[in-house]
Amino acid sequence: MIPGLPPAFDVECNRMEDVFASVKSRTVGKDGNLLSSEESWVQRELQYYENLYTEQQELTVCLVTFNVACKKPPANLAALISLKMAEDKNRPVDLIMVSLQEVDMSASAMLKEETEASTPWVVGLHAAVGADSRSPSNTPYYAFPPKQLVGLLLCVYLRRQLLPYMQEMSVATVATGALGSMGNKGAIGLRLVLHRTSLCLINVHLAAGQSNVVKRNADASSIFTGMDFNVQKRQALAASVEDGYIISEYMDLNPELRPHDHDIIIVSGDLNYRTKLNYEEALELATRCDIERLLKHDELVSELANSHSPWWGFVDLTPTFPPTYRYDIGTNIYDTSEKQRVPSYTDRIVTWTKRKSHQRLIIVERLQALVDIFSSDHKPVQALLRLPILCEVEEKKKNVTQLLNDRIAQVGLDRSTSAKTTITPSLLEFGEQRFYECGARRVLSLTNVGECVALVKVFRQRNNDISEGAWLRVYPSNFSILPGEKKEVTVECQLHPRCMRWMGSWRPFEGRGRLSLSSMLLVFVNQGSVHLVECLCTFNPSVFGNSLENISLLGNEACLTAYGIKGDLEKLRKVVRPQLPKELWFLCEAIYARGARQPNLFTENGSAEACTEVMRHLDTCCEPIPAEFDIQSVATCFITFLQSLQEPVVPFSLYGAAIAAGKAGGRAPLVFVQQQLPPQHANVWIYVCALLNFLLRPVNARSNELTPRILAKLFSEVMLVRPGVLIHDSSGHREGSYNGIAAPPQGVLTSQPLRLQLQQEKEDAMSLIEYFLMPPPESLR
């Protein structure tokens, strides 16, 4: 699944009455008998009025975030946790959340999510808390299964007396590191429903770098829009689906469940937002504990106040201590190395509540940095909170039920079940966008002016639109609105490589320097109107997100120039063209000349601003990449270029053959590339592998720490993309299918046979790449 992409609706094939087919007109009562239409309506409406039949209680919480810098647990590990509240020493802590970062950042750890490095931390924390996962048990706390994502580790504990009131628990992860999929950065989330309140606990590690706020924001946005807690439920349903992937009927039962669908979100981690001062200024303020002035220059404080930031609506637990980063390990002295990292509040805890009135009810009893822990270059941060939790009151529930019955008696069933809504605006303009400069957001406002709860679903219309609206993202796309209330919906422009097949028909030398799109969103209201929202956008061309065929047609012209002028495409196709796109050559040449010995090459992303400049240079100039562009950003653009091709280096139609060649071994990989890959694609494959072999020469690998296995992992995910992850085309055909078990939507694992096949395919894809990563001749070692 592509986060935020609304489902498609074909006005010629789909029926409007099927949109809410999963909402039954009549339900079954507790006695097993079918309820009347009136009783069914009351039961459906009742779930949306829980604030009227619940009362507030308090949940006591201990939160800890600690970047452990790949070190083992300190001897005083128990100091991280407080089992009693600060103001009432007799009040036990109900919930404990420990967020660790950089538990394991070794190169080998990038190849798998979970490593042995987490074991001493898990064992030590269990002992410090007094917890285990057994049931029943005499320990005071229940330990939820710990979850690791390479460097991230999330451990959550619940006081055993509260276990009977826990209704749901699930875990989700989002990786935002290299390729947007490596787990050296990202988040682990745990969803928990206690009584009538849903909690979303997220351990986060965002992009590093003093001037990388754009990338940090992009990572945060990816986490909040990409973390889906219903994936596991769809897994269970998928086992009964014969063709192996979940169809829309099953999706309706368990739609995407994102962090902002919860009542309370707690984010705890190394957010990496920095102090916007130079080293000397920040050090002076930190030394004299001038916290107020430091926070005036804090990046996160600025983001929390920015309505266009992914952090809008969150509230910071404002630090009351000096910056927690960066110390000389074993001391309380800020960084004295040559790099002189600016003292910053990187380690943070922020909260968000669905009901803004609940934010005021979150009480911070204690917030402190644990300065007596010296094992890392960060200091742990610990917080003790009291959170508002809603508990159901049976008498109040009966009263609300009676009120709903009275309403239906007064106005009748027809009027009670007819939803009335208004929407503004009906036109959204996104201006000019391109592959690496998109993300514009607009807001729709829906108001319920009727007598009943309005159930809303947002679709994109396929008909009469070459893009099928696949450039639009909607958050949320499935929701409800109480009578008299208003709901804001965010609509965002995003260009995803797997949603851009429509751009293949937009070719250079056709005199179309820009492409104007008009896409329609259909906002369906159950038992109500269908609102139409037109979305307008103008796209500028780019070699990123394009096809190899189009890029090769550019010849010696820059992309923006070539798209803006007219030429004879048939003649151009007959002209001898470069065997490799010049833009790819420019990227490889820069890495060859300046990046061969760069540490963390490909495993850490360059800054978003620098990447944008590199991409803009490749689109507008026909010359090598200037030396002032940092090589990490060039490497990131190299990966992005390959990753964003509309047809991957191994075309979708040849994916099965490629996997078979990797599995067979011997000369099969060579035969596949020589005889089956189209010439343009084969040239790209060979050239990329030649660059990788150069990087693996011992004289380079000693510095860049790359290995054949790491490169095979990285580039198998870029050059071989599993079919079945594309959106459907206008005819309903699923692009890229091949003979074998059908692929599930992205992020959905299904039955055991399919899980095993997916894992085997990854191994075979890596084997195909590794075949071409040969040891250099002895003379070059």
Backbone hydrogen bonds, N-H to C=O, Kabsch-Sander energy under -0.5 kcal/mol:
donor,donor_aa,acceptor,acceptor_aa,energy
5,L,2,I,-2.0
9,F,460,R,-2.5
11,V,9,F,-0.6
13,C,10,D,-0.7
14,N,10,D,-3.2
18,D,15,R,-1.5
19,V,16,M,-1.3
21,A,18,D,-1.6
23,V,20,F,-1.6
24,K,22,S,-1.0
29,G,33,N,-3.1
32,G,29,G,-1.8
35,L,27,T,-3.2
40,S,36,S,-2.8
41,W,37,S,-2.1
42,V,38,E,-2.0
43,Q,39,E,-2.2
44,R,40,S,-2.1
45,E,41,W,-2.6
46,L,42,V,-2.2
47,Q,43,Q,-0.8
48,Y,45,E,-1.7
49,Y,46,L,-1.8
50,E,47,Q,-0.6
52,L,49,Y,-2.2
53,Y,50,E,-1.1
55,E,391,C,-2.6
57,Q,389,I,-3.2
59,L,387,L,-2.6
60,T,58,E,-0.5
61,V,385,L,-2.7
62,C,95,L,-2.6
63,L,383,A,-2.9
64,V,97,M,-2.3
65,T,381,V,-2.2
66,F,99,S,-2.3
68,V,66,F,-0.9
68,V,101,Q,-2.3
70,C,102,E,-2.7
71,K,68,V,-1.6
77,L,74,P,-1.2
79,A,76,N,-1.8
80,L,77,L,-2.2
81,I,78,A,-1.2
85,M,88,D,-0.6
85,M,91,R,-2.4
89,K,87,E,-0.5
91,R,88,D,-2.1
93,V,83,L,-2.2
94,D,60,T,-1.3
95,L,60,T,-2.1
96,I,157,Y,-2.7
97,M,62,C,-2.6
98,V,155,C,-3.0
99,S,64,V,-3.3
99,S,97,M,-0.6
100,L,98,V,-0.6
100,L,153,L,-2.8
101,Q,66,F,-2.0
103,V,151,G,-2.8
110,M,106,S,-0.8
110,M,107,A,-0.9
111,L,108,S,-1.4
112,K,109,A,-1.5
118,S,115,T,-1.2
119,T,116,E,-1.3
122,V,118,S,-2.5
123,V,119,T,-2.8
124,G,120,P,-2.2
125,L,121,W,-2.6
126,H,122,V,-2.5
127,A,123,V,-2.0
128,A,124,G,-2.3
129,V,125,L,-2.5
130,G,126,H,-2.5
131,A,126,H,-1.8
132,D,141,Y,-1.3
141,Y,130,G,-1.7
142,Y,158,L,-3.4
143,A,132,D,-2.3
144,F,142,Y,-0.7
144,F,156,V,-2.3
147,K,154,L,-2.0
149,L,152,L,-2.4
150,V,113,E,-3.5
151,G,149,L,-0.8
151,G,183,G,-0.9
152,L,149,L,-2.1
153,L,100,L,-2.2
154,L,147,K,-2.6
155,C,98,V,-2.3
155,C,153,L,-0.5
157,Y,96,I,-2.7
158,L,142,Y,-2.3
159,R,94,D,-2.9
160,R,140,P,-2.1
162,L,159,R,-2.3
163,L,160,R,-1.3
165,Y,162,L,-1.6
166,M,163,L,-1.7
167,Q,165,Y,-0.6
167,Q,193,V,-2.8
168,E,193,V,-0.7
170,S,191,R,-1.5
172,A,189,G,-2.3
174,V,187,A,-2.3
176,T,185,K,-2.4
177,G,182,M,-2.1
177,G,185,K,-0.9
178,A,603,T,-0.7
180,G,177,G,-2.4
181,S,178,A,-1.6
182,M,178,A,-2.1
185,K,182,M,-0.9
186,G,205,H,-2.0
187,A,174,V,-2.6
188,I,203,N,-2.1
189,G,172,A,-3.4
190,L,201,L,-2.7
191,R,170,S,-3.3
192,L,199,L,-2.7
193,V,168,E,-2.1
194,L,192,L,-0.6
194,L,197,T,-2.5
195,H,165,Y,-2.6
196,R,390,L,-2.6
197,T,194,L,-2.8
199,L,192,L,-3.9
200,C,264,I,-2.4
201,L,190,L,-2.8
201,L,199,L,-0.5
202,I,200,C,-0.5
202,I,266,I,-3.0
203,N,188,I,-2.8
204,V,202,I,-0.5
204,V,268,S,-1.2
205,H,186,G,-2.6
206,L,270,D,-1.9
212,N,209,G,-1.0
216,R,212,N,-2.0
217,N,213,V,-2.4
218,A,214,V,-2.2
219,D,215,K,-2.7
220,A,216,R,-2.5
221,S,217,N,-2.5
222,S,218,A,-2.3
223,I,219,D,-2.2
224,F,220,A,-2.5
225,T,221,S,-2.1
226,G,222,S,-1.8
227,M,223,I,-1.8
228,D,226,G,-0.6
229,F,227,M,-0.5
229,F,257,L,-2.7
231,V,228,D,-0.8
234,R,230,N,-2.0
235,Q,231,V,-1.9
236,A,232,Q,-1.7
237,L,233,K,-1.7
238,A,234,R,-2.2
239,A,235,Q,-0.9
240,S,237,L,-1.6
241,V,238,A,-2.1
242,E,240,S,-0.6
244,G,241,V,-1.4
250,Y,247,I,-1.0
251,M,247,I,-1.6
252,D,248,S,-2.0
253,L,249,E,-0.8
254,N,250,Y,-1.1
258,R,256,E,-0.5
261,D,258,R,-2.0
262,H,259,P,-1.8
263,D,198,S,-0.9
264,I,198,S,-1.9
265,I,352,W,-2.9
266,I,200,C,-2.8
267,V,350,V,-2.8
268,S,202,I,-2.7
268,S,266,I,-0.5
269,G,348,R,-2.2
270,D,204,V,-1.4
271,L,269,G,-1.3
271,L,346,T,-1.8
272,N,346,T,-1.0
276,K,274,R,-0.5
276,K,297,H,-3.6
277,L,275,T,-1.9
282,A,278,N,-2.5
283,L,279,Y,-2.6
284,E,280,E,-2.1
285,L,281,E,-2.0
286,A,282,A,-2.6
287,T,283,L,-2.5
288,R,284,E,-1.6
289,C,286,A,-1.2
290,D,285,L,-2.9
291,I,289,C,-1.8
294,L,290,D,-1.8
295,L,291,I,-2.5
296,K,292,E,-0.9
297,H,293,R,-0.5
297,H,294,L,-1.4
298,D,295,L,-1.3
299,E,274,R,-2.4
302,S,298,D,-1.5
303,E,299,E,-2.2
304,L,300,L,-2.7
305,A,301,V,-0.9
306,N,303,E,-1.5
307,S,305,A,-0.6
309,S,306,N,-1.9
312,W,309,S,-1.8
313,G,304,L,-0.6
314,F,311,W,-2.1
315,V,351,T,-3.0
317,L,349,I,-2.3
318,T,316,D,-1.4
325,Y,344,S,-1.2
326,R,377,D,-0.5
327,Y,377,D,-2.6
328,D,333,I,-2.9
330,G,374,F,-1.8
331,T,328,D,-1.7
335,D,326,R,-2.7
340,Q,337,S,-0.9
344,S,325,Y,-2.9
346,T,344,S,-1.4
348,R,269,G,-2.3
348,R,346,T,-0.8
350,V,267,V,-2.5
351,T,315,V,-2.6
352,W,265,I,-2.0
354,K,263,D,-2.6
356,K,354,K,-0.7
358,H,355,R,-1.8
359,Q,355,R,-0.6
359,Q,356,K,-0.7
360,R,356,K,-0.7
361,L,358,H,-1.0
362,I,359,Q,-1.2
363,I,361,L,-0.7
363,I,386,R,-2.2
364,V,362,I,-0.5
365,E,363,I,-0.8
365,E,384,L,-2.5
366,R,384,L,-1.5
368,Q,382,Q,-2.6
370,L,380,P,-2.5
371,V,369,A,-1.5
373,I,370,L,-1.4
374,F,372,D,-0.6
378,H,67,N,-0.5
379,K,324,T,-1.6
381,V,65,T,-2.5
382,Q,368,Q,-3.1
383,A,63,L,-2.6
384,L,366,R,-2.7
385,L,61,V,-2.6
385,L,383,A,-0.5
386,R,363,I,-2.1
387,L,59,L,-3.0
389,I,57,Q,-3.2
391,C,55,E,-2.8
393,V,53,Y,-2.7
394,E,392,E,-0.5
397,K,393,V,-2.1
398,K,394,E,-2.0
399,N,395,E,-1.7
400,V,396,K,-2.3
401,T,397,K,-2.3
402,Q,398,K,-2.0
403,L,399,N,-2.1
404,L,400,V,-2.2
405,N,401,T,-2.1
406,D,402,Q,-2.5
407,R,403,L,-2.1
408,I,404,L,-2.0
409,A,405,N,-1.6
410,Q,406,D,-2.0
411,V,407,R,-2.6
412,G,408,I,-1.3
416,S,412,G,-2.0
417,T,413,L,-2.2
418,S,414,D,-0.6
418,S,415,R,-0.5
419,A,417,T,-0.7
419,A,527,Q,-1.7
422,T,447,T,-2.1
424,T,445,S,-1.9
428,L,534,E,-3.1
430,F,536,L,-2.7
433,Q,538,T,-2.6
434,R,437,E,-0.7
437,E,434,R,-1.5
439,G,493,C,-1.0
442,R,491,V,-2.8
444,L,489,V,-3.2
445,S,424,T,-3.0
446,L,487,K,-2.9
447,T,422,T,-2.4
448,N,485,E,-2.6
449,V,420,K,-2.2
449,V,447,T,-0.8
450,G,420,K,-0.9
451,E,418,S,-0.7
454,A,481,I,-2.7
455,L,453,V,-0.6
456,V,454,A,-0.5
456,V,479,F,-3.2
457,K,524,F,-2.2
458,V,477,S,-2.6
459,F,522,L,-2.7
460,R,7,P,-2.3
461,Q,520,M,-2.7
462,R,9,F,-2.1
465,D,462,R,-0.9
468,E,465,D,-1.2
470,A,467,S,-2.2
472,L,469,G,-1.8
473,R,492,E,-2.2
474,V,4,G,-3.0
475,Y,490,T,-2.6
479,F,456,V,-2.1
481,I,454,A,-2.0
484,G,448,N,-2.3
485,E,482,L,-2.2
487,K,446,L,-3.0
489,V,444,L,-2.8
490,T,475,Y,-2.9
491,V,442,R,-3.2
492,E,473,R,-2.8
493,C,440,A,-2.2
494,Q,471,W,-2.6
494,Q,492,E,-0.6
496,H,494,Q,-0.7
499,C,496,H,-2.6
500,M,497,P,-1.0
503,M,500,M,-1.7
504,G,501,R,-1.7
505,S,502,W,-1.0
506,W,503,M,-1.5
507,R,505,S,-0.8
509,F,562,A,-2.6
510,E,507,R,-0.6
511,G,565,I,-1.6
512,R,563,Y,-0.8
513,G,511,G,-0.6
515,L,539,F,-2.2
517,L,537,C,-3.1
519,S,535,C,-2.8
521,L,533,V,-3.0
522,L,459,F,-2.6
523,V,521,L,-0.6
523,V,531,H,-3.1
524,F,457,K,-2.7
524,F,522,L,-0.8
525,V,529,S,-1.5
526,N,455,L,-2.7
528,G,525,V,-2.1
531,H,523,V,-2.7
531,H,529,S,-0.5
533,V,521,L,-2.4
534,E,426,S,-2.5
535,C,519,S,-3.4
536,L,428,L,-2.9
537,C,517,L,-1.9
538,T,431,G,-2.4
539,F,515,L,-3.1
540,N,433,Q,-2.5
546,N,543,V,-0.9
551,I,547,S,-2.5
552,S,548,L,-2.5
553,L,549,E,-1.4
554,L,550,N,-0.7
554,L,551,I,-0.9
555,G,552,S,-1.0
557,E,554,L,-2.4
559,C,618,L,-0.5
560,L,619,D,-2.2
562,A,558,A,-2.9
563,Y,559,C,-2.2
564,G,560,L,-0.9
564,G,561,T,-0.6
565,I,561,T,-0.8
565,I,562,A,-0.6
567,G,509,F,-2.3
569,L,567,G,-1.0
572,L,568,D,-2.3
573,R,569,L,-2.2
574,K,570,E,-0.9
574,K,571,K,-0.5
575,V,571,K,-1.1
585,W,581,P,-2.0
586,F,582,K,-2.7
587,L,583,E,-1.8
588,C,584,L,-2.6
589,E,585,W,-3.0
590,A,586,F,-1.9
591,I,587,L,-2.0
592,Y,588,C,-2.8
593,A,589,E,-2.4
594,R,590,A,-2.6
595,G,591,I,-2.1
596,A,591,I,-0.5
598,Q,595,G,-1.8
600,N,704,N,-0.6
601,L,598,Q,-1.2
603,T,600,N,-0.8
604,E,600,N,-1.2
606,G,632,Q,-0.6
611,C,607,S,-2.4
612,T,608,A,-2.2
613,E,609,E,-1.8
614,V,610,A,-2.2
615,M,611,C,-2.6
616,R,612,T,-2.5
617,H,613,E,-2.2
618,L,614,V,-2.1
619,D,615,M,-1.7
620,T,616,R,-1.5
621,C,617,H,-2.2
629,F,626,P,-1.4
633,S,630,D,-0.5
634,V,630,D,-1.6
635,A,631,I,-2.7
636,T,632,Q,-2.1
637,C,633,S,-2.2
638,F,634,V,-2.2
639,I,635,A,-2.2
640,T,636,T,-2.5
641,F,637,C,-2.7
642,L,638,F,-1.7
643,Q,639,I,-2.8
644,S,640,T,-2.1
645,L,642,L,-0.9
646,Q,546,N,-2.2
650,V,719,M,-2.1
654,L,651,P,-1.8
655,Y,652,F,-1.5
658,A,654,L,-2.4
659,I,655,Y,-2.5
660,A,656,G,-2.2
661,A,657,A,-2.1
662,G,658,A,-2.3
663,K,659,I,-2.2
664,A,660,A,-2.3
665,G,661,A,-2.0
668,A,665,G,-1.9
671,V,667,R,-2.5
672,F,668,A,-2.5
673,V,669,P,-2.1
674,Q,670,L,-2.5
675,Q,671,V,-2.8
676,Q,671,V,-0.5
676,Q,672,F,-2.2
677,L,672,F,-1.6
682,A,678,P,-2.9
683,N,679,P,-2.5
684,V,680,Q,-1.8
685,W,681,H,-2.4
686,I,682,A,-2.7
687,Y,683,N,-2.5
688,V,684,V,-2.7
689,C,685,W,-2.4
690,A,686,I,-2.0
691,L,687,Y,-1.9
692,L,688,V,-2.3
693,N,689,C,-2.4
694,F,690,A,-1.8
695,L,691,L,-2.1
696,L,692,L,-1.4
697,R,694,F,-1.2
700,N,697,R,-2.1
701,A,697,R,-3.1
702,R,698,P,-1.9
703,S,700,N,-1.5
704,N,700,N,-2.7
705,E,701,A,-1.9
711,L,707,T,-2.4
712,A,708,P,-2.4
713,K,709,R,-2.2
714,L,710,I,-2.5
715,F,711,L,-2.9
716,S,712,A,-1.7
717,E,713,K,-1.0
719,M,715,F,-2.9
720,L,716,S,-1.1
721,V,719,M,-0.5
722,R,720,L,-0.5
724,G,735,E,-1.0
725,V,722,R,-0.7
726,L,735,E,-0.5
727,I,498,R,-1.1
729,D,733,H,-2.2
732,G,729,D,-2.1
735,E,727,I,-0.6
735,E,733,H,-0.8
737,S,734,R,-1.0
748,V,745,P,-2.0
749,L,747,G,-0.6
755,R,751,S,-2.4
756,L,752,Q,-2.5
757,Q,753,P,-2.2
758,L,754,L,-2.8
759,Q,755,R,-2.1
760,Q,756,L,-2.3
761,E,757,Q,-2.8
762,K,758,L,-1.9
763,E,759,Q,-1.9
764,D,760,Q,-2.5
765,A,761,E,-2.6
766,M,762,K,-2.2
767,S,763,E,-2.1
768,L,764,D,-2.0
769,I,765,A,-1.7
770,E,766,M,-2.9
771,Y,767,S,-1.7
772,F,768,L,-0.6
772,F,769,I,-1.4
773,L,770,E,-1.2
774,M,772,F,-1.2
780,L,777,P,-1.8
781,R,778,E,-1.3
